[in-house]
């Protein structure tokens, strides 16, 4: 929900419409709960910021030489002024000046999760949910996509897609399920 002090209109117009749409589609909160949420938001947001900072701040401090204190203050400002979630602060590396200046251009994870069901309503999204099916469809049409080397099911090879059978490329690989089933 948009609290009275959020500077939502500071965002570029095209992004602003997306944020407002996410807020509108997520408006199932009662007036009583909204009032409580508004009154306690500074406390709630500070607790959420502290938890998120505890998870990520030491890595950012070591890797980017940005103090934990600065990270904490940045997040408190962003969450209370622009409703930018602490997780977005780390996901979009808003602790870096070049990214911080673009902070209002990002669509956050919780907004995407709010919008996707409505956007995908009455659509067959199976081809998007299954990573292997998506890879095969996109490849068939000559579109760029991350390469799938092989697929397995219950420990058995289903199909080898890339290179010589059984020979893995000399680069980092990611192993992940093809869908959420």
Phi and psi restraints in degrees (value plus and minus 20) as a CYANA .aco file:
   2 UNK   PHI    -108.1   -68.1
   2 UNK   PSI      97.8   137.8
   3 UNK   PHI    -105.2   -65.2
   3 UNK   PSI     134.5   174.5
   4 UNK   PHI     -76.3   -36.3
   4 UNK   PSI     -47.7    -7.7
   5 UNK   PHI    -114.7   -74.7
   5 UNK   PSI     -21.1    18.9
   6 UNK   PHI     -88.3   -48.3
   6 UNK   PSI     115.0   155.0
   7 UNK   PHI    -113.2   -73.2
   7 UNK   PSI      44.7    84.7
   8 UNK   PHI     -87.7   -47.7
   8 UNK   PSI     -55.9   -15.9
   9 UNK   PHI     -92.7   -52.7
   9 UNK   PSI     -22.6    17.4
  10 UNK   PHI     -96.2   -56.2
  10 UNK   PSI     -30.9     9.1
  11 UNK   PHI     -98.5   -58.5
  11 UNK   PSI     138.7   178.7
  12 UNK   PHI     -78.7   -38.7
  12 UNK   PSI     126.0   166.0
  13 UNK   PHI     -74.9   -34.9
  13 UNK   PSI     -62.1   -22.1
  14 UNK   PHI     -86.7   -46.7
  14 UNK   PSI     -57.0   -17.0
  15 UNK   PHI     -94.0   -54.0
  15 UNK   PSI     -57.8   -17.8
  16 UNK   PHI     -77.8   -37.8
  16 UNK   PSI     -60.2   -20.2
  17 UNK   PHI     -82.6   -42.6
  17 UNK   PSI     -59.1   -19.1
  18 UNK   PHI     -84.3   -44.3
  18 UNK   PSI     -64.3   -24.3
  19 UNK   PHI     -83.0   -43.0
  19 UNK   PSI     -63.3   -23.3
  20 UNK   PHI     -84.9   -44.9
  20 UNK   PSI     -58.1   -18.1
  21 UNK   PHI     -84.1   -44.1
  21 UNK   PSI     -62.9   -22.9
  22 UNK   PHI     -82.5   -42.5
  22 UNK   PSI     -60.0   -20.0
  23 UNK   PHI     -85.2   -45.2
  23 UNK   PSI     -62.5   -22.5
  24 UNK   PHI     -85.1   -45.1
  24 UNK   PSI     -61.0   -21.0
  25 UNK   PHI     -94.6   -54.6
  25 UNK   PSI     -33.1     6.9
  26 UNK   PHI    -130.8   -90.8
  26 UNK   PSI      10.0    50.0
  27 UNK   PHI    -116.1   -76.1
  27 UNK   PSI      15.6    55.6
  28 UNK   PHI    -111.9   -71.9
  28 UNK   PSI       3.8    43.8
  29 UNK   PHI    -115.3   -75.3
  29 UNK   PSI     117.9   157.9
  30 UNK   PHI     -92.3   -52.3
  30 UNK   PSI     140.1   180.1
  31 UNK   PHI     -85.2   -45.2
  31 UNK   PSI     -55.7   -15.7
  32 UNK   PHI     -84.5   -44.5
  32 UNK   PSI     -68.2   -28.2
  33 UNK   PHI     -83.7   -43.7
  33 UNK   PSI     -58.7   -18.7
  34 UNK   PHI     -81.8   -41.8
  34 UNK   PSI     -60.1   -20.1
  35 UNK   PHI     -86.3   -46.3
  35 UNK   PSI     -65.5   -25.5
  36 UNK   PHI     -81.3   -41.3
  36 UNK   PSI     -64.7   -24.7
  37 UNK   PHI     -79.3   -39.3
  37 UNK   PSI     -64.3   -24.3
  38 UNK   PHI     -83.8   -43.8
  38 UNK   PSI     -65.2   -25.2
  39 UNK   PHI     -84.9   -44.9
  39 UNK   PSI     -60.8   -20.8
  40 UNK   PHI    -116.8   -76.8
  40 UNK   PSI     -18.5    21.5
  41 UNK   PHI     -73.4   -33.4
  41 UNK   PSI     -66.2   -26.2
  42 UNK   PHI     -77.6   -37.6
  42 UNK   PSI     -58.3   -18.3
  43 UNK   PHI     -91.9   -51.9
  43 UNK   PSI     -67.7   -27.7
  44 UNK   PHI     -79.0   -39.0
  44 UNK   PSI     -67.7   -27.7
  45 UNK   PHI     -84.2   -44.2
  45 UNK   PSI     -57.1   -17.1
  46 UNK   PHI     -86.3   -46.3
  46 UNK   PSI     -58.8   -18.8
  47 UNK   PHI     -84.3   -44.3
  47 UNK   PSI     -65.3   -25.3
  48 UNK   PHI     -82.8   -42.8
  48 UNK   PSI     -63.1   -23.1
  49 UNK   PHI     -80.7   -40.7
  49 UNK   PSI     -65.3   -25.3
  50 UNK   PHI     -81.3   -41.3
  50 UNK   PSI     -62.9   -22.9
  51 UNK   PHI     -83.8   -43.8
  51 UNK   PSI     -65.1   -25.1
  52 UNK   PHI     -87.0   -47.0
  52 UNK   PSI     -60.8   -20.8
  53 UNK   PHI     -81.9   -41.9
  53 UNK   PSI     -60.6   -20.6
  54 UNK   PHI     -80.1   -40.1
  54 UNK   PSI     -54.3   -14.3
  55 UNK   PHI     -95.8   -55.8
  55 UNK   PSI     -64.7   -24.7
  56 UNK   PHI    -128.0   -88.0
  56 UNK   PSI     -40.8    -0.8
  57 UNK   PHI     -82.9   -42.9
  57 UNK   PSI     -59.4   -19.4
  58 UNK   PHI     -85.8   -45.8
  58 UNK   PSI     -58.1   -18.1
  59 UNK   PHI     -82.3   -42.3
  59 UNK   PSI     -68.3   -28.3
  60 UNK   PHI     -83.1   -43.1
  60 UNK   PSI     -58.7   -18.7
  61 UNK   PHI     -82.9   -42.9
  61 UNK   PSI     -62.9   -22.9
  62 UNK   PHI     -90.1   -50.1
  62 UNK   PSI     -68.0   -28.0
  63 UNK   PHI     -94.3   -54.3
  63 UNK   PSI     -60.1   -20.1
  64 UNK   PHI    -135.0   -95.0
  64 UNK   PSI     -21.4    18.6
  65 UNK   PHI      37.7    77.7
  65 UNK   PSI      24.8    64.8
  66 UNK   PHI    -135.7   -95.7
  66 UNK   PSI     100.6   140.6
  67 UNK   PHI     -80.9   -40.9
  67 UNK   PSI     131.2   171.2
  68 UNK   PHI     -81.2   -41.2
  68 UNK   PSI     -56.8   -16.8
  69 UNK   PHI     -82.2   -42.2
  69 UNK   PSI     -65.2   -25.2
  70 UNK   PHI     -83.6   -43.6
  70 UNK   PSI     -61.5   -21.5
  71 UNK   PHI     -79.7   -39.7
  71 UNK   PSI     -64.4   -24.4
  72 UNK   PHI     -80.9   -40.9
  72 UNK   PSI     -67.9   -27.9
  73 UNK   PHI     -86.1   -46.1
  73 UNK   PSI     -60.6   -20.6
  74 UNK   PHI     -76.3   -36.3
  74 UNK   PSI     -68.2   -28.2
  75 UNK   PHI     -86.4   -46.4
  75 UNK   PSI     -62.1   -22.1
  76 UNK   PHI     -80.0   -40.0
  76 UNK   PSI     -61.6   -21.6
  77 UNK   PHI     -83.9   -43.9
  77 UNK   PSI     -70.6   -30.6
  78 UNK   PHI     -84.9   -44.9
  78 UNK   PSI     -59.7   -19.7
  79 UNK   PHI     -91.7   -51.7
  79 UNK   PSI     -53.6   -13.6
  80 UNK   PHI    -110.0   -70.0
  80 UNK   PSI     -44.3    -4.3
  81 UNK   PHI    -113.9   -73.9
  81 UNK   PSI     -59.7   -19.7
  82 UNK   PHI    -142.0  -102.0
  82 UNK   PSI     -17.0    23.0
  83 UNK   PHI      39.0    79.0
  83 UNK   PSI      19.4    59.4
  84 UNK   PHI    -114.9   -74.9
  84 UNK   PSI      98.7   138.7
  85 UNK   PHI     -82.7   -42.7
  85 UNK   PSI     125.7   165.7
  86 UNK   PHI     -76.7   -36.7
  86 UNK   PSI     -55.7   -15.7
  87 UNK   PHI     -84.8   -44.8
  87 UNK   PSI     -53.7   -13.7
  88 UNK   PHI     -87.1   -47.1
  88 UNK   PSI     -53.8   -13.8
  89 UNK   PHI     -75.1   -35.1
  89 UNK   PSI     -63.1   -23.1
  90 UNK   PHI    -104.1   -64.1
  90 UNK   PSI     -60.1   -20.1
  91 UNK   PHI     -79.1   -39.1
  91 UNK   PSI     -64.2   -24.2
  92 UNK   PHI    -115.2   -75.2
  92 UNK   PSI     -11.2    28.8
  93 UNK   PHI      31.1    71.1
  93 UNK   PSI      29.6    69.6
  94 UNK   PHI     -92.1   -52.1
  94 UNK   PSI     -24.6    15.4
  95 UNK   PHI     -94.9   -54.9
  95 UNK   PSI     -33.6     6.4
  96 UNK   PHI    -110.9   -70.9
  96 UNK   PSI     114.4   154.4
  97 UNK   PHI     -75.7   -35.7
  97 UNK   PSI     -61.7   -21.7
  98 UNK   PHI     -86.4   -46.4
  98 UNK   PSI     -49.0    -9.0
  99 UNK   PHI    -106.1   -66.1
  99 UNK   PSI     -54.6   -14.6
 100 UNK   PHI     -79.3   -39.3
 100 UNK   PSI     -56.5   -16.5
 101 UNK   PHI     -88.6   -48.6
 101 UNK   PSI     -36.5     3.5
 102 UNK   PHI    -126.8   -86.8
 102 UNK   PSI      -7.8    32.2
 103 UNK   PHI     -74.4   -34.4
 103 UNK   PSI     -55.5   -15.5
 104 UNK   PHI    -100.9   -60.9
 104 UNK   PSI     -21.3    18.7
 105 UNK   PHI    -114.4   -74.4
 105 UNK   PSI     -27.9    12.1
 106 UNK   PHI    -106.6   -66.6
 106 UNK   PSI     125.4   165.4
 107 UNK   PHI    -120.5   -80.5
 107 UNK   PSI     105.8   145.8
 108 UNK   PHI    -104.4   -64.4
 108 UNK   PSI     140.3   180.3
 109 UNK   PHI     -76.1   -36.1
 109 UNK   PSI     -65.9   -25.9
 110 UNK   PHI     -85.0   -45.0
 110 UNK   PSI     -49.1    -9.1
 111 UNK   PHI     -92.6   -52.6
 111 UNK   PSI     -61.4   -21.4
 112 UNK   PHI     -81.3   -41.3
 112 UNK   PSI     -64.6   -24.6
 113 UNK   PHI     -82.6   -42.6
 113 UNK   PSI     -51.7   -11.7
 114 UNK   PHI     -92.9   -52.9
 114 UNK   PSI     -59.8   -19.8
 115 UNK   PHI    -101.0   -61.0
 115 UNK   PSI     -53.3   -13.3
 116 UNK   PHI     -77.7   -37.7
 116 UNK   PSI     -66.2   -26.2
 117 UNK   PHI     -77.6   -37.6
 117 UNK   PSI     -61.1   -21.1
 118 UNK   PHI     -89.1   -49.1
 118 UNK   PSI     -59.1   -19.1
 119 UNK   PHI     -89.2   -49.2
 119 UNK   PSI     -52.0   -12.0
 120 UNK   PHI    -114.0   -74.0
 120 UNK   PSI     -17.1    22.9
 121 UNK   PHI     -77.7   -37.7
 121 UNK   PSI     113.8   153.8
 122 UNK   PHI      44.7    84.7
 122 UNK   PSI       0.3    40.3
 123 UNK   PHI    -134.5   -94.5
 123 UNK   PSI     127.9   167.9
 124 UNK   PHI    -104.0   -64.0
 124 UNK   PSI      82.9   122.9
 125 UNK   PHI    -120.2   -80.2
 125 UNK   PSI     -10.8    29.2
 126 UNK   PHI     -75.4   -35.4
 126 UNK   PSI     -59.3   -19.3
 127 UNK   PHI     -86.4   -46.4
 127 UNK   PSI     -41.1    -1.1
 128 UNK   PHI    -111.0   -71.0
 128 UNK   PSI     -53.4   -13.4
 129 UNK   PHI     -90.1   -50.1
 129 UNK   PSI     -56.0   -16.0
 130 UNK   PHI    -112.3   -72.3
 130 UNK   PSI      92.4   132.4
 131 UNK   PHI     -81.3   -41.3
 131 UNK   PSI     -56.6   -16.6
 132 UNK   PHI     -89.9   -49.9
 132 UNK   PSI     -65.4   -25.4
 133 UNK   PHI     -82.1   -42.1
 133 UNK   PSI     -60.7   -20.7
 134 UNK   PHI     -81.4   -41.4
 134 UNK   PSI     -68.1   -28.1
 135 UNK   PHI     -77.2   -37.2
 135 UNK   PSI     -66.3   -26.3
 136 UNK   PHI     -85.4   -45.4
 136 UNK   PSI     -62.0   -22.0
 137 UNK   PHI     -86.0   -46.0
 137 UNK   PSI     -65.6   -25.6
 138 UNK   PHI     -85.4   -45.4
 138 UNK   PSI     -63.7   -23.7
 139 UNK   PHI     -82.5   -42.5
 139 UNK   PSI     -59.9   -19.9
 140 UNK   PHI     -79.8   -39.8
 140 UNK   PSI     -50.2   -10.2
 141 UNK   PHI    -117.1   -77.1
 141 UNK   PSI     -12.4    27.6
 142 UNK   PHI      52.4    92.4
 142 UNK   PSI       0.0    40.0
 143 UNK   PHI    -109.1   -69.1
 143 UNK   PSI     127.6   167.6
 144 UNK   PHI     -88.9   -48.9
 144 UNK   PSI     121.0   161.0
 145 UNK   PHI    -178.4  -138.4
 145 UNK   PSI     132.7   172.7
 146 UNK   PHI     -78.4   -38.4
 146 UNK   PSI     122.5   162.5
 147 UNK   PHI     -97.3   -57.3
 147 UNK   PSI     115.9   155.9
 148 UNK   PHI    -119.6   -79.6
 148 UNK   PSI     106.3   146.3
 149 UNK   PHI    -107.5   -67.5
 149 UNK   PSI     -64.2   -24.2
 150 UNK   PHI    -177.0  -137.0
 150 UNK   PSI     139.2   179.2
 151 UNK   PHI    -144.3  -104.3
 151 UNK   PSI     125.6   165.6
 152 UNK   PHI    -152.8  -112.8
 152 UNK   PSI     132.9   172.9
 153 UNK   PHI    -159.6  -119.6
 153 UNK   PSI     104.4   144.4
 154 UNK   PHI      31.1    71.1
 154 UNK   PSI      21.0    61.0
 155 UNK   PHI      64.0   104.0
 155 UNK   PSI     -22.3    17.7
 156 UNK   PHI    -128.4   -88.4
 156 UNK   PSI     120.3   160.3
 157 UNK   PHI     -87.2   -47.2
 157 UNK   PSI     106.8   146.8
 158 UNK   PHI    -114.0   -74.0
 158 UNK   PSI     -67.6   -27.6
 159 UNK   PHI    -177.9  -137.9
 159 UNK   PSI     119.4   159.4
 160 UNK   PHI    -125.5   -85.5
 160 UNK   PSI     103.0   143.0
 161 UNK   PHI    -120.4   -80.4
 161 UNK   PSI     -54.6   -14.6
 162 UNK   PHI    -145.2  -105.2
 162 UNK   PSI     113.5   153.5
 163 UNK   PHI      49.3    89.3
 163 UNK   PSI    -184.8  -144.8
 164 UNK   PHI     -97.1   -57.1
 164 UNK   PSI     121.0   161.0
 165 UNK   PHI     -70.5   -30.5
 165 UNK   PSI     104.4   144.4
 166 UNK   PHI      62.0   102.0
 166 UNK   PSI     -23.7    16.3
 167 UNK   PHI    -124.6   -84.6
 167 UNK   PSI      93.5   133.5
 168 UNK   PHI    -103.1   -63.1
 168 UNK   PSI     126.8   166.8
 169 UNK   PHI     -88.4   -48.4
 169 UNK   PSI     137.6   177.6
 170 UNK   PHI    -109.3   -69.3
 170 UNK   PSI      48.0    88.0
 171 UNK   PHI    -176.3  -136.3
 171 UNK   PSI     148.9   188.9
 172 UNK   PHI     -84.8   -44.8
 172 UNK   PSI     119.2   159.2
 173 UNK   PHI    -142.7  -102.7
 173 UNK   PSI     134.9   174.9
 174 UNK   PHI    -140.2  -100.2
 174 UNK   PSI     112.4   152.4
 175 UNK   PHI    -129.9   -89.9
 175 UNK   PSI     106.2   146.2
 176 UNK   PHI    -172.5  -132.5
 176 UNK   PSI     137.5   177.5
 177 UNK   PHI     -86.6   -46.6
 177 UNK   PSI     131.9   171.9
 178 UNK   PHI     -98.4   -58.4
 178 UNK   PSI     -41.8    -1.8
 179 UNK   PHI    -173.4  -133.4
 179 UNK   PSI    -199.8  -159.8
 180 UNK   PHI    -113.2   -73.2
 180 UNK   PSI     -13.3    26.7
